């Protein structure tokens, strides 16, 4: 099994963090008792700017969850097509060769789901297997590759595609000025990414997927997710998340590597979900690696913010396109998310 191609795609609207902070102050207005809190919080998230689905003035006009979700569908289909086509273009395949399409998101809903809309829009194979997945959040990029790998392991002559689309800006809540929402409004952005995974009977370039591991942490479901009401998605984000990472991730990685006859010393690169500054610092602590080991993740966070399930795929794309690990190098690709849980993949270049 190989990762044959990876590509990201973004909405056309990009704004600096300073512009976004000013817009958020205007958006919340008198609901925000201390506007200077936003300046302090957003200066600490290490984000330079983010992509948004809509022009900033449009967010003022979104009065219902339905309106926001309609915008989610329109943008998700547009950039989802761009991501899949760009990922396919980096392989020796065509979009028509895709046998299974996995789609992950946690920022909007649709029925028919995005995969159905993209089959029509892209003229994909009518016999394609459709697997829409909702609710995994930040872990879904890694988990989606794992599920695509499971598919081509069963069908080694076939091709699976993963599409992750997250439009976090469309979940903004006008009446929620909690600390969790203020932080998320400064951290999360919009985008999509697609990954093409091929079975062993297909000829492809790219890193080999040697193994995957899923770990669920019982009793931690309140750490991250959404409270869903008639107003849409309201963020649940516990300050305990970095401590959960520190508590579990190191053991998860050691167990996973040990099951594959390896140790941390054998890992040449770490491909991790961007999370946020505290999460990335917790990952470095848990893995006992220097900051530069996660430099690509930090760079992704700085450029586009945290895009939930999309982020780890953007980090993977950067590693493939710009960093070119030496043949034979082992990598760990990983993310953590609602559940709370972790997903790890062992790659070999």
C-alpha positions as CSV (number, residue, x, y, z in Angstrom):
1,X,0.0,0.0,0.0
2,X,1.3,3.4,-0.9
3,X,0.4,7.0,-0.6
4,X,0.6,7.9,-4.3
5,X,-0.4,11.6,-4.1
6,X,-1.4,14.3,-1.7
7,X,-2.7,17.8,-2.4
8,X,-4.4,20.6,-0.5
9,X,-6.9,23.2,-1.7
10,X,-8.2,26.4,-0.1
11,X,-10.9,29.0,-0.5
12,X,-9.8,32.2,-2.3
13,X,-10.1,34.4,0.7
14,X,-7.0,34.7,2.9
15,X,-6.6,37.2,5.7
16,X,-3.8,38.1,8.1
17,X,-4.3,37.4,11.8
18,X,-4.5,41.2,12.5
19,X,-7.3,41.7,10.0
20,X,-9.2,38.7,11.5
21,X,-8.9,40.0,15.0
22,X,-10.3,43.3,14.0
23,X,-13.2,41.6,12.2
24,X,-13.9,39.4,15.2
25,X,-14.1,42.4,17.5
26,X,-16.6,44.0,15.2
27,X,-18.5,40.7,14.9
28,X,-19.0,40.2,18.6
29,X,-19.3,43.9,19.4
30,X,-20.7,44.6,22.9
31,X,-20.9,40.9,23.6
32,X,-17.2,41.0,24.1
33,X,-16.6,42.6,27.5
34,X,-12.8,43.0,27.1
35,X,-11.8,43.2,23.4
36,X,-8.2,43.4,24.3
37,X,-8.4,39.7,25.4
38,X,-8.6,38.8,21.7
39,X,-5.4,40.5,21.0
40,X,-3.6,38.7,23.8
41,X,-5.1,35.3,22.9
42,X,-4.5,35.5,19.2
43,X,-0.9,36.7,19.6
44,X,-0.2,33.4,21.3
45,X,-1.5,30.9,18.8
46,X,1.5,31.4,16.4
47,X,-0.8,31.9,13.4
48,X,0.1,34.4,10.7
49,X,-3.1,34.2,8.7
50,X,-5.9,31.9,7.6
51,X,-8.1,31.1,4.7
52,X,-11.9,31.8,5.0
53,X,-14.8,30.5,3.0
54,X,-16.4,33.8,2.6
55,X,-15.5,37.5,2.5
56,X,-15.4,38.8,6.0
57,X,-18.6,41.0,5.6
58,X,-20.6,37.9,4.7
59,X,-20.2,36.4,8.1
60,X,-22.2,39.3,9.6
61,X,-25.2,38.2,7.4
62,X,-25.2,34.5,8.5
63,X,-28.2,34.4,10.9
64,X,-29.0,30.7,11.0
65,X,-27.2,27.4,11.0
66,X,-29.0,26.5,7.7
67,X,-27.4,29.5,6.0
68,X,-24.0,28.6,7.3
69,X,-24.4,25.0,6.3
70,X,-25.5,26.0,2.7
71,X,-22.3,28.0,2.4
72,X,-20.4,24.9,3.8
73,X,-21.8,22.7,1.0
74,X,-21.0,25.2,-1.7
75,X,-17.4,25.8,-0.7
76,X,-16.7,22.2,0.3
77,X,-17.7,20.8,-3.1
78,X,-15.6,23.4,-4.9
79,X,-12.4,23.0,-3.0
80,X,-13.0,19.3,-2.5
81,X,-12.9,18.8,-6.3
82,X,-9.8,20.9,-6.5
83,X,-8.0,18.8,-3.8
84,X,-9.0,15.4,-5.4
85,X,-8.0,16.5,-8.9
86,X,-4.7,17.9,-7.7
87,X,-3.9,14.8,-5.7
88,X,-4.7,12.6,-8.8
89,X,-2.6,14.8,-11.0
90,X,0.4,13.9,-8.8
91,X,0.0,10.2,-9.7
92,X,-0.1,8.1,-12.9
93,X,-3.9,7.7,-12.4
94,X,-7.0,9.5,-13.4
95,X,-10.0,10.4,-11.2
96,X,-12.0,7.7,-12.9
97,X,-9.6,5.1,-11.5
98,X,-10.8,5.8,-7.9
99,X,-12.6,2.8,-6.6
100,X,-13.5,4.1,-3.1
101,X,-14.0,7.6,-1.8
102,X,-13.7,8.3,1.9
103,X,-14.8,11.8,2.9
104,X,-14.2,13.2,6.4
105,X,-15.5,16.5,7.9
106,X,-16.8,17.8,11.2
107,X,-17.8,21.3,10.2
108,X,-20.9,20.7,8.2
109,X,-23.4,18.1,7.0
110,X,-25.1,17.1,3.7
111,X,-27.4,14.5,2.3
112,X,-26.7,13.5,-0.4
113,X,-23.2,13.6,1.2
114,X,-20.2,15.4,-0.3
115,X,-19.0,12.2,-2.0
116,X,-22.2,11.9,-4.0
117,X,-22.0,15.5,-5.1
118,X,-18.4,15.1,-6.2
119,X,-19.2,11.9,-8.1
120,X,-21.6,13.9,-10.2
121,X,-19.4,17.0,-10.5
122,X,-16.2,15.1,-11.4
123,X,-17.8,12.2,-13.4
124,X,-16.2,9.6,-11.2
125,X,-16.8,5.9,-11.7
126,X,-20.5,5.1,-10.9
127,X,-19.4,1.9,-9.1
128,X,-17.3,3.8,-6.6
129,X,-17.7,2.9,-3.0
130,X,-18.8,5.9,-0.9
131,X,-17.8,6.2,2.8
132,X,-18.7,9.6,4.3
133,X,-17.4,9.9,7.9
134,X,-18.6,12.6,10.3
135,X,-17.4,13.4,13.9
136,X,-13.8,12.4,14.1
137,X,-12.6,16.0,14.1
138,X,-8.8,16.6,14.2
139,X,-7.9,12.9,14.2
140,X,-9.9,12.2,10.9
141,X,-7.1,13.0,8.5
142,X,-4.9,10.3,9.9
143,X,-7.8,7.9,10.6
144,X,-9.1,8.5,7.0
145,X,-5.8,7.4,5.5
146,X,-5.9,4.3,7.8
147,X,-9.4,3.4,6.6
148,X,-8.4,3.9,3.0
149,X,-5.4,1.6,3.6
150,X,-7.7,-1.0,5.1
151,X,-9.7,-0.9,1.9
152,X,-6.8,-1.4,-0.5
153,X,-5.4,-4.1,1.8
154,X,-8.6,-6.0,1.1
155,X,-8.6,-5.0,-2.6
156,X,-4.9,-4.7,-3.6
157,X,-5.7,-4.0,-7.2
158,X,-7.8,-0.9,-6.4
159,X,-7.4,2.8,-5.5
160,X,-8.9,4.7,-2.6
161,X,-9.1,8.4,-2.2
162,X,-9.5,10.3,1.1
163,X,-10.9,13.8,1.1
164,X,-10.9,15.9,4.2
165,X,-12.8,19.2,4.2
166,X,-13.0,21.5,7.1
167,X,-14.6,25.0,7.0
168,X,-14.2,26.0,10.6
169,X,-15.0,29.7,10.0
170,X,-18.6,28.7,9.2
171,X,-19.2,27.3,12.7
172,X,-18.6,30.7,14.4
173,X,-21.2,31.5,17.2
174,X,-22.2,35.1,17.7
175,X,-23.6,34.5,21.2
176,X,-20.6,32.4,22.5
177,X,-17.8,34.5,24.0
178,X,-16.5,31.7,26.1
179,X,-12.7,31.3,26.3
180,X,-12.9,28.1,24.2
181,X,-14.7,29.9,21.4
182,X,-12.4,32.9,21.6
183,X,-9.3,30.6,21.3
184,X,-10.8,28.5,18.5
185,X,-11.8,31.7,16.5
186,X,-8.1,32.7,16.5
187,X,-6.8,29.2,15.7
188,X,-8.9,27.4,13.2
189,X,-9.1,28.1,9.5
190,X,-10.6,26.6,6.3
191,X,-9.3,24.2,3.7
192,X,-9.3,20.8,2.1
193,X,-6.8,18.0,1.3
194,X,-7.0,14.8,-0.6
195,X,-4.8,11.6,-0.5
196,X,-4.7,8.8,-3.1
197,X,-3.9,5.4,-1.6
198,X,-3.0,2.5,-3.9
199,X,-3.0,-1.3,-3.3
200,X,0.0,-3.5,-3.6
201,X,-0.9,-4.6,-7.1
202,X,-0.8,-1.0,-8.4
203,X,2.5,0.6,-9.5
204,X,2.9,3.9,-7.6
205,X,5.5,6.2,-6.2
206,X,5.3,7.6,-2.6
207,X,5.7,6.3,0.9
208,X,4.6,2.8,1.8
209,X,2.0,2.3,4.6
210,X,3.4,-0.4,6.7
211,X,1.0,-0.4,9.6
212,X,-1.7,1.6,11.4
213,X,-2.9,1.9,15.0
214,X,-6.0,3.3,16.6
215,X,-6.2,4.0,20.4
216,X,-9.3,5.1,22.2
217,X,-9.0,6.6,25.7
218,X,-12.1,5.6,27.8
219,X,-13.8,8.3,29.8
220,X,-12.3,11.3,27.9
221,X,-15.1,12.2,25.6
222,X,-15.6,15.6,27.2
223,X,-12.2,16.8,26.1
224,X,-13.0,18.0,22.6
225,X,-16.0,18.1,20.2
226,X,-19.2,20.0,19.6
227,X,-22.3,20.9,21.5
228,X,-24.9,20.9,18.8
229,X,-28.0,23.1,19.1
230,X,-30.4,24.9,16.9
231,X,-27.6,27.5,16.4
232,X,-25.2,25.0,15.0
233,X,-21.8,23.8,16.3
234,X,-20.5,25.2,19.6
235,X,-16.9,24.3,20.4
236,X,-16.0,22.0,23.3
237,X,-12.3,22.4,23.9
238,X,-10.9,21.4,27.3
239,X,-7.6,23.0,28.5
240,X,-6.7,19.5,29.6
241,X,-6.0,18.4,26.0
242,X,-2.2,19.0,26.1
243,X,-2.0,17.0,29.3
244,X,-3.9,14.1,27.7
245,X,-1.4,14.2,24.9
246,X,1.5,14.1,27.3
247,X,-0.1,11.2,29.2
248,X,-0.8,8.9,26.3
249,X,1.0,9.7,23.1
250,X,4.5,8.5,24.1
251,X,3.2,5.1,25.2
252,X,1.0,4.8,22.1
253,X,4.0,5.4,19.8
254,X,6.3,3.1,21.7
255,X,3.7,0.3,21.6
256,X,3.0,0.8,17.9
257,X,6.7,0.9,17.0
258,X,7.4,-2.1,19.2
259,X,4.7,-4.1,17.5
260,X,6.6,-3.4,14.3
261,X,10.1,-4.2,15.6
262,X,11.2,-0.6,15.9
263,X,11.9,2.1,18.5
264,X,11.7,5.9,18.4
265,X,15.4,6.0,17.3
266,X,14.4,4.3,14.1
267,X,12.0,7.2,13.1
268,X,13.5,9.7,10.7
269,X,10.6,12.1,10.5
270,X,7.5,13.0,12.5
271,X,4.3,14.1,10.6
272,X,1.9,15.4,13.1
273,X,-1.4,17.3,13.2
274,X,-0.7,21.0,13.9
275,X,-3.2,21.2,16.9
276,X,-2.0,24.5,18.3
277,X,1.1,25.7,20.2
278,X,0.3,24.0,23.4
279,X,-0.6,20.8,21.6
280,X,2.6,20.8,19.5
281,X,4.7,21.5,22.6
282,X,2.9,18.6,24.3
283,X,3.6,16.3,21.4
284,X,7.4,17.2,21.5
285,X,7.4,16.5,25.2
286,X,5.6,13.2,24.9
287,X,7.9,12.0,22.1
288,X,11.0,13.5,23.7
289,X,12.0,15.1,20.4
290,X,13.5,18.6,19.8
291,X,11.3,21.4,18.4
292,X,12.9,21.1,14.9
293,X,11.5,17.5,14.6
294,X,8.0,19.1,14.3
295,X,9.2,22.1,12.2
296,X,6.9,21.2,9.3
297,X,3.9,21.1,11.6
298,X,4.8,24.4,13.2
299,X,5.2,26.0,9.7
300,X,1.8,24.7,8.6
301,X,0.2,26.2,11.8
302,X,1.9,29.5,11.1
303,X,0.7,29.7,7.5
304,X,-2.9,28.6,7.7
305,X,-3.8,27.8,11.3
306,X,-5.4,24.6,12.5
307,X,-7.8,23.1,9.9
308,X,-8.9,20.2,12.0
309,X,-8.7,16.9,10.0
310,X,-7.0,18.6,7.0
311,X,-3.9,19.8,8.8
312,X,-2.0,16.6,9.1
313,X,-2.5,16.0,5.4
314,X,-1.1,19.4,4.6
315,X,2.0,18.5,6.7
316,X,2.3,15.2,4.8
317,X,2.0,17.1,1.5
318,X,4.8,19.5,2.5
319,X,7.1,16.6,3.6
320,X,6.5,14.8,0.2
321,X,6.8,17.8,-2.0
322,X,9.6,19.8,-0.2
323,X,11.5,17.7,2.2
324,X,12.0,14.4,0.4
325,X,13.0,11.9,3.1
326,X,15.8,9.5,2.1
327,X,14.7,6.1,0.8
328,X,14.4,3.7,3.7
329,X,13.4,6.4,6.2
330,X,10.6,5.5,8.6
331,X,8.0,8.2,9.5
332,X,5.2,8.3,12.0
333,X,2.1,10.2,10.9
334,X,-0.2,10.9,13.7
335,X,-3.1,12.9,15.0
336,X,-5.4,13.0,18.1
337,X,-9.0,14.1,18.4
338,X,-12.5,13.8,19.8
339,X,-13.1,10.6,21.6
340,X,-10.5,11.3,22.9
341,X,-8.2,9.1,20.8
342,X,-5.1,8.8,18.7
343,X,-4.4,7.5,15.2
344,X,-0.9,6.5,14.0
345,X,0.5,5.3,10.7
346,X,4.0,3.9,10.1
347,X,5.4,5.0,6.7
348,X,8.5,3.9,4.9
349,X,10.0,6.0,2.1
